[in-house]
């Protein structure tokens, strides 16, 4: 029976998950692949020993011992970040090794270089775990939906942000308090910037857009806003409007141009994505032949992500055994068919909006605000004003009909200069149901 040997760089949470999956599921993997898939070596700077059940696995601090080992077939990179991850991946490819990675930041920024190098050496790059953790979203897009023109991508792709917003919704507590709790429980990193500012979600959307549309794109081209400005008041007002606030990745395919954005969004409670709670992820595709598809599951964690990495390892092992390397293009489209696409400028987008203004409780404020909105051709759908006070400021909430983003930006800039406005205006876009 053929043996496929795996070298693992990084023995952190996901690395341990992969090792456990390969060990605990070894008999099942033989039945499903006809091969033994053996973890031959682990490279990690901080690990001093491996669990006893991995006593036949070599442990080293030098990743190049694995990369340069001629007996190792597949290198798995799970250290994250840009460097030395990029160097190790490219060196492994240059050495003729197949590569598996969960590194969405690396792929969203340097994927073009990595996939080009892999194609030149005729090796494969597996990256199922880079988006959606244990959800098989990459395989679905690459194979299951191959006969579709993807009309839209929409999803909750960061479990930390969704956990924070879910706790704020269910318990009415402030962002800062939930974030500290999430860090204590291990749902959020010590530096949560990538999660709460939407950057991690933008990395994932860039990967999905590349595959869905056959276009090169990096996360830097995606308009990105985070959730730090959301307050319990916005959560409660969203509820009154029949919505829940989610950090969404949104891309719509308009043919000659595509939308690419990540931002907090009021999602109608009737929409499937409104029901995704806690640290779970969900990715929604609309295809021209299949219609609507929703993939849901754990978007992170040792075992779910380890499962996704193992799936890539098995796929590559099968292709090695059947001599069918690169049978399925890594990015779904053939490299020669990848084409640049125009990204829709945010200023050109239309949609309904929620504004929360903090205003002095005095006559004439609403009329001044309405006058500015009218000047920019923004029509008001409804107004909510909470509680009158003898002294001080009160929230004034306005929901608009369809408005152009550039008009909204100009109107809010002018409104913010009114003497009666006492705090920055909060703007949240409202999701419209897909046709």
C-alpha positions as CSV (number, residue, x, y, z in Angstrom):
1,X,0.0,0.0,0.0
2,X,1.3,3.4,-1.0
3,X,2.3,5.8,1.8
4,X,2.1,9.5,1.5
5,X,4.3,11.4,3.9
6,X,3.4,14.8,5.3
7,X,5.6,17.5,6.8
8,X,3.9,20.0,9.1
9,X,5.3,23.5,9.7
10,X,3.6,24.9,12.8
11,X,2.2,22.9,15.7
12,X,-0.2,25.5,17.1
13,X,-4.0,25.1,17.4
14,X,-4.7,24.1,13.8
15,X,-1.5,22.0,13.5
16,X,-2.4,20.0,16.5
17,X,-5.9,19.6,15.0
18,X,-4.4,18.2,11.8
19,X,-2.2,15.8,13.6
20,X,-5.1,14.5,15.7
21,X,-7.3,14.1,12.6
22,X,-4.6,12.2,10.7
23,X,-4.1,9.9,13.7
24,X,-7.6,9.3,14.9
25,X,-9.0,8.9,11.3
26,X,-6.1,6.9,9.9
27,X,-8.1,3.7,9.3
28,X,-11.0,5.6,7.7
29,X,-8.6,7.5,5.4
30,X,-7.1,4.2,4.3
31,X,-10.6,3.0,3.4
32,X,-11.4,6.2,1.5
33,X,-8.0,6.7,-0.3
34,X,-6.4,3.3,-0.5
35,X,-3.2,4.8,1.0
36,X,-1.7,5.4,4.4
37,X,-1.2,9.1,5.0
38,X,1.5,9.5,7.6
39,X,2.6,12.6,9.5
40,X,6.4,12.2,9.1
41,X,7.7,15.4,10.6
42,X,6.8,18.6,12.5
43,X,8.7,21.8,12.5
44,X,7.9,24.3,15.3
45,X,10.0,26.8,17.1
46,X,8.4,26.5,20.5
47,X,7.4,22.8,20.7
48,X,9.8,20.7,22.8
49,X,8.1,17.4,22.5
50,X,5.1,15.8,20.8
51,X,2.3,13.7,22.4
52,X,3.4,10.1,23.0
53,X,1.1,8.8,20.3
54,X,3.3,10.7,17.8
55,X,6.5,9.0,18.9
56,X,7.4,8.1,15.3
57,X,7.1,11.7,14.1
58,X,10.3,13.7,13.8
59,X,10.3,17.1,15.6
60,X,12.6,19.9,14.5
61,X,12.9,23.6,14.8
62,X,14.1,23.9,11.2
63,X,11.3,23.9,8.6
64,X,13.9,23.4,5.9
65,X,14.6,19.9,7.2
66,X,11.1,19.0,6.1
67,X,11.2,21.0,2.9
68,X,14.4,19.4,1.8
69,X,13.5,15.9,2.8
70,X,13.1,13.9,-0.4
71,X,10.8,11.4,1.3
72,X,8.1,14.0,2.2
73,X,5.4,14.5,-0.4
74,X,3.3,17.3,1.0
75,X,4.3,20.3,3.1
76,X,1.5,21.8,5.3
77,X,2.1,25.4,6.3
78,X,0.2,26.4,9.5
79,X,2.3,29.2,11.0
80,X,0.2,32.0,9.5
81,X,1.3,35.6,8.7
82,X,3.4,36.7,5.7
83,X,6.9,35.8,6.7
84,X,8.5,33.3,7.0
85,X,5.3,31.5,5.7
86,X,5.7,32.9,2.2
87,X,9.3,31.9,2.0
88,X,8.6,28.4,3.2
89,X,5.7,27.9,0.8
90,X,7.7,29.1,-2.2
91,X,10.7,27.0,-1.1
92,X,8.6,23.9,-0.8
93,X,7.1,24.5,-4.2
94,X,10.6,25.0,-5.7
95,X,11.6,21.7,-4.1
96,X,8.7,20.0,-5.9
97,X,6.5,19.5,-2.9
98,X,2.8,19.9,-2.9
99,X,1.6,22.5,-0.4
100,X,-1.4,22.8,1.9
101,X,-2.1,26.0,3.8
102,X,-4.8,27.7,5.9
103,X,-3.1,31.1,5.5
104,X,-5.8,33.4,4.0
105,X,-3.8,36.6,4.6
106,X,-0.9,35.1,2.6
107,X,-3.1,33.9,-0.3
108,X,-5.1,37.0,-0.5
109,X,-2.0,39.1,-0.8
110,X,0.5,36.9,-2.6
111,X,-1.7,34.1,-4.1
112,X,-0.9,35.1,-7.7
113,X,2.8,34.5,-7.1
114,X,2.3,31.3,-5.2
115,X,-0.1,29.7,-7.7
116,X,2.0,30.7,-10.6
117,X,5.1,29.1,-9.0
118,X,3.0,25.9,-8.3
119,X,1.8,25.7,-11.9
120,X,5.4,26.1,-13.2
121,X,6.5,23.1,-11.0
122,X,3.3,21.1,-11.6
123,X,2.5,20.8,-7.9
124,X,-0.8,21.5,-6.1
125,X,-1.7,24.1,-3.5
126,X,-4.6,23.2,-1.2
127,X,-6.3,25.9,0.8
128,X,-9.7,24.7,1.9
129,X,-9.1,25.8,5.5
130,X,-8.3,29.4,4.5
131,X,-12.0,30.3,4.3
132,X,-14.8,29.1,6.6
133,X,-12.7,26.7,8.8
134,X,-14.4,23.4,8.6
135,X,-17.0,24.4,6.0
136,X,-16.1,22.9,2.6
137,X,-16.6,26.2,0.8
138,X,-13.5,26.1,-1.4
139,X,-14.4,22.6,-2.8
140,X,-18.0,23.7,-3.3
141,X,-16.9,26.7,-5.4
142,X,-14.1,24.9,-7.2
143,X,-16.1,21.8,-8.1
144,X,-19.7,21.7,-6.9
145,X,-20.7,25.0,-8.5
146,X,-18.4,24.8,-11.6
147,X,-21.3,24.9,-14.0
148,X,-22.6,28.2,-12.6
149,X,-22.0,31.8,-13.2
150,X,-21.7,33.1,-9.7
151,X,-24.0,36.1,-9.4
152,X,-23.3,37.0,-5.8
153,X,-21.2,36.0,-2.7
154,X,-22.4,37.0,0.7
155,X,-21.4,35.8,4.1
156,X,-20.5,35.9,7.7
157,X,-16.8,34.9,7.5
158,X,-15.4,35.9,10.9
159,X,-16.5,34.0,14.0
160,X,-15.0,36.5,16.4
161,X,-17.0,39.4,15.0
162,X,-20.2,37.3,14.8
163,X,-19.7,36.2,18.4
164,X,-19.3,39.8,19.6
165,X,-22.4,41.0,17.7
166,X,-24.4,38.0,18.8
167,X,-23.6,38.6,22.5
168,X,-24.4,42.3,22.1
169,X,-27.8,41.4,20.5
170,X,-28.7,38.7,23.0
171,X,-27.5,40.4,26.2
172,X,-27.5,44.1,25.4
173,X,-23.9,44.6,26.5
174,X,-21.3,47.0,25.1
175,X,-18.7,46.1,22.4
176,X,-15.7,46.6,24.7
177,X,-17.1,44.3,27.4
178,X,-17.9,41.5,24.9
179,X,-14.5,41.8,23.3
180,X,-12.7,41.4,26.6
181,X,-14.8,38.3,27.3
182,X,-14.1,36.9,23.8
183,X,-10.4,37.3,24.4
184,X,-10.6,35.6,27.8
185,X,-12.5,32.6,26.2
186,X,-10.1,32.4,23.3
187,X,-12.6,33.5,20.6
188,X,-10.6,36.7,20.0
189,X,-6.8,37.3,19.7
190,X,-4.9,39.5,22.0
191,X,-4.7,41.9,19.1
192,X,-8.2,41.6,17.5
193,X,-7.7,44.2,14.9
194,X,-8.0,41.9,11.8
195,X,-11.2,40.4,13.2
196,X,-13.1,43.5,14.4
197,X,-11.9,45.8,11.6
198,X,-13.1,43.4,8.9
199,X,-9.6,42.7,7.5
200,X,-9.8,39.0,8.1
201,X,-13.1,38.9,6.3
202,X,-11.7,40.9,3.4
203,X,-8.9,38.3,3.0
204,X,-11.5,35.6,2.7
205,X,-13.7,37.5,0.3
206,X,-10.7,38.1,-1.9
207,X,-10.0,34.4,-2.2
208,X,-13.6,33.6,-3.0
209,X,-13.9,36.3,-5.6
210,X,-10.8,35.1,-7.3
211,X,-12.3,31.7,-7.6
212,X,-15.9,32.7,-8.3
213,X,-15.2,35.3,-11.1
214,X,-11.8,34.2,-12.4
215,X,-10.2,37.5,-11.5
216,X,-7.1,38.5,-9.6
217,X,-7.9,40.6,-6.5
218,X,-6.2,41.4,-3.2
219,X,-7.9,42.4,0.1
220,X,-6.5,45.9,-0.4
221,X,-9.1,46.4,-3.2
222,X,-12.0,45.6,-1.0
223,X,-13.8,48.5,0.8
224,X,-13.7,47.5,4.5
225,X,-15.3,48.7,7.7
226,X,-15.3,47.2,11.1
227,X,-17.8,46.8,14.0
228,X,-16.2,48.9,16.8
229,X,-18.7,51.8,16.4
230,X,-21.7,49.6,16.9
231,X,-23.5,50.2,20.2
232,X,-26.3,48.4,22.1
233,X,-28.6,51.2,21.0
234,X,-28.0,50.3,17.3
235,X,-28.6,46.6,18.1
236,X,-32.0,47.4,19.8
237,X,-33.1,49.8,17.0
238,X,-32.2,47.2,14.4
239,X,-34.5,44.8,16.3
240,X,-37.3,47.4,16.1
241,X,-36.7,47.6,12.4
242,X,-36.9,43.8,12.0
243,X,-33.2,43.3,11.5
244,X,-30.0,42.0,13.1
245,X,-26.6,43.6,12.6
246,X,-24.0,41.3,11.1
247,X,-20.5,41.9,9.7
248,X,-21.0,40.9,6.1
249,X,-18.8,40.2,3.1
250,X,-20.7,41.2,0.0
251,X,-19.9,40.8,-3.7
252,X,-22.3,41.1,-6.6
253,X,-21.4,40.2,-10.2
254,X,-22.7,42.9,-12.6
255,X,-20.9,41.5,-15.6
256,X,-18.5,44.3,-16.5
257,X,-17.9,45.1,-12.9
258,X,-18.2,43.5,-9.4
259,X,-18.9,44.8,-6.0
260,X,-16.3,44.0,-3.2
261,X,-17.1,45.2,0.3
262,X,-17.1,44.3,4.0
263,X,-19.1,46.2,6.5
264,X,-21.6,46.0,9.3
265,X,-25.1,45.4,7.8
266,X,-28.6,45.4,9.0
267,X,-29.9,42.0,7.8
268,X,-33.7,41.4,7.8
269,X,-34.7,38.7,10.2
270,X,-36.3,36.8,7.4
271,X,-32.9,36.3,5.7
272,X,-31.0,33.1,6.4
273,X,-27.8,35.0,7.4
274,X,-29.7,36.7,10.3
275,X,-30.0,33.4,12.1
276,X,-26.3,32.7,12.2
277,X,-25.2,33.1,15.8
278,X,-22.1,32.9,18.0
279,X,-18.8,32.0,16.4
280,X,-20.4,30.2,13.5
281,X,-19.8,31.2,9.8
282,X,-22.1,31.0,6.8
283,X,-21.4,31.7,3.2
284,X,-24.2,32.3,0.7
285,X,-23.7,31.9,-3.1
286,X,-26.2,32.6,-5.8
287,X,-25.6,30.8,-9.1
288,X,-27.4,31.3,-12.4
289,X,-28.3,27.6,-12.6
290,X,-28.3,26.3,-9.0
291,X,-30.0,29.3,-7.4
292,X,-29.3,30.0,-3.7
293,X,-26.8,27.9,-1.8
294,X,-25.9,28.4,1.9
295,X,-23.0,26.7,3.6
296,X,-22.9,26.8,7.4
297,X,-20.6,25.6,10.1
298,X,-17.8,26.2,12.5
299,X,-15.5,28.8,11.0
300,X,-12.5,28.2,13.2
301,X,-11.2,25.9,15.9
302,X,-8.7,23.1,16.2
303,X,-10.7,20.1,14.9
304,X,-13.0,21.8,12.3
305,X,-10.0,23.6,10.7
306,X,-7.8,20.5,11.1
307,X,-10.6,18.5,9.2
308,X,-10.4,21.0,6.3
309,X,-6.6,20.8,6.1
310,X,-6.8,17.0,6.2
311,X,-9.3,17.1,3.3
312,X,-6.7,18.9,1.2
313,X,-4.0,16.4,2.1
314,X,-6.2,13.5,1.1
315,X,-7.2,15.2,-2.2
316,X,-3.6,15.7,-3.1
317,X,-2.7,12.2,-2.1
318,X,-5.4,10.8,-4.4
319,X,-4.1,12.9,-7.2
320,X,-0.5,11.7,-6.6
321,X,-1.7,8.1,-6.6
322,X,-3.8,8.5,-9.8
323,X,-1.1,10.6,-11.6
324,X,-3.7,13.4,-12.0
325,X,-1.9,16.4,-10.5
326,X,-3.8,19.6,-11.1
327,X,-6.8,17.8,-12.6
328,X,-8.9,20.5,-11.0
329,X,-7.4,24.0,-11.3
330,X,-6.5,25.4,-7.9
331,X,-8.5,28.6,-8.5
332,X,-11.4,26.8,-10.4
333,X,-10.5,28.8,-13.6
334,X,-7.6,27.8,-15.8
335,X,-4.7,30.2,-15.2
336,X,-4.9,31.3,-18.9
337,X,-8.5,32.3,-18.3
338,X,-8.0,34.6,-15.4
339,X,-9.0,38.2,-16.3
340,X,-8.9,41.5,-14.4
341,X,-12.3,42.9,-13.5
342,X,-13.3,46.4,-12.5
343,X,-14.3,46.8,-8.9
344,X,-17.5,48.9,-8.5
345,X,-16.6,52.1,-6.7
346,X,-18.4,52.4,-3.4
347,X,-19.6,55.9,-4.3
348,X,-21.7,54.3,-7.2
349,X,-23.6,51.9,-5.0
350,X,-27.3,52.4,-4.1
351,X,-29.2,51.0,-1.2
352,X,-31.2,51.9,1.9
353,X,-29.4,53.3,5.0
354,X,-29.8,53.6,8.7
355,X,-28.4,56.8,10.3
356,X,-28.1,57.4,14.1
357,X,-27.5,61.0,14.9
358,X,-26.9,62.3,18.4
359,X,-28.6,65.7,18.5
360,X,-29.5,68.4,21.0
361,X,-33.1,68.1,22.0
362,X,-34.4,71.4,20.6
363,X,-36.8,72.5,17.9
364,X,-35.9,72.6,14.3
365,X,-33.1,70.0,14.3
366,X,-35.1,67.4,12.3
367,X,-36.1,70.0,9.7
368,X,-32.4,71.0,9.2
369,X,-31.3,67.4,8.8
370,X,-34.2,66.6,6.4
371,X,-33.4,69.7,4.4
372,X,-29.8,68.5,3.9
373,X,-30.9,65.0,3.0
374,X,-33.4,66.5,0.5
375,X,-30.6,68.6,-1.0
376,X,-28.7,65.4,-1.8
377,X,-31.9,63.7,-3.1
378,X,-32.0,61.2,-0.2
379,X,-35.6,60.3,0.7
380,X,-36.6,59.5,4.3
381,X,-38.5,56.3,4.8
382,X,-39.0,56.6,8.6
383,X,-37.8,58.5,11.7
384,X,-37.4,57.3,15.2
385,X,-36.7,59.7,18.0
386,X,-36.0,58.2,21.5
387,X,-37.0,60.0,24.7
388,X,-37.2,63.8,25.3
389,X,-34.9,65.3,27.9
390,X,-35.0,68.7,29.4
391,X,-31.3,69.0,28.9
392,X,-28.8,67.2,26.8
393,X,-28.7,65.1,23.6
394,X,-31.0,62.4,22.3
395,X,-30.7,59.8,19.5
396,X,-32.4,60.6,16.2
397,X,-32.7,57.6,13.9
398,X,-33.4,58.0,10.2
399,X,-34.0,55.1,7.7
400,X,-33.7,56.1,4.1
401,X,-35.1,54.8,0.8
402,X,-32.6,53.9,-1.9
403,X,-29.8,56.4,-1.9
404,X,-26.4,56.7,-3.7
405,X,-23.4,56.2,-1.5
406,X,-21.7,59.4,-2.8
407,X,-24.8,61.4,-1.9
408,X,-24.9,59.8,1.6
409,X,-21.3,60.6,2.2
410,X,-21.8,64.3,1.2
411,X,-25.0,64.6,3.2
412,X,-23.5,63.1,6.4
413,X,-20.4,65.3,6.1
414,X,-22.7,68.4,6.0
415,X,-25.0,67.2,8.7
416,X,-22.0,66.5,11.0
417,X,-21.1,70.2,10.8
418,X,-24.4,71.3,12.4
419,X,-24.1,72.8,15.8
420,X,-26.9,70.6,17.1
421,X,-25.0,67.3,16.3
422,X,-23.0,66.3,19.3
423,X,-21.3,63.0,18.3
424,X,-20.2,61.3,15.0
425,X,-23.0,60.0,12.9
426,X,-23.4,56.2,12.8
427,X,-24.2,54.8,9.3
428,X,-25.2,51.2,8.7
429,X,-26.2,49.9,5.3
430,X,-29.4,47.8,5.1
431,X,-29.3,44.5,3.2
432,X,-31.9,44.0,0.5
433,X,-33.1,40.5,-0.3
434,X,-31.7,38.9,-3.4
435,X,-34.0,38.7,-6.4
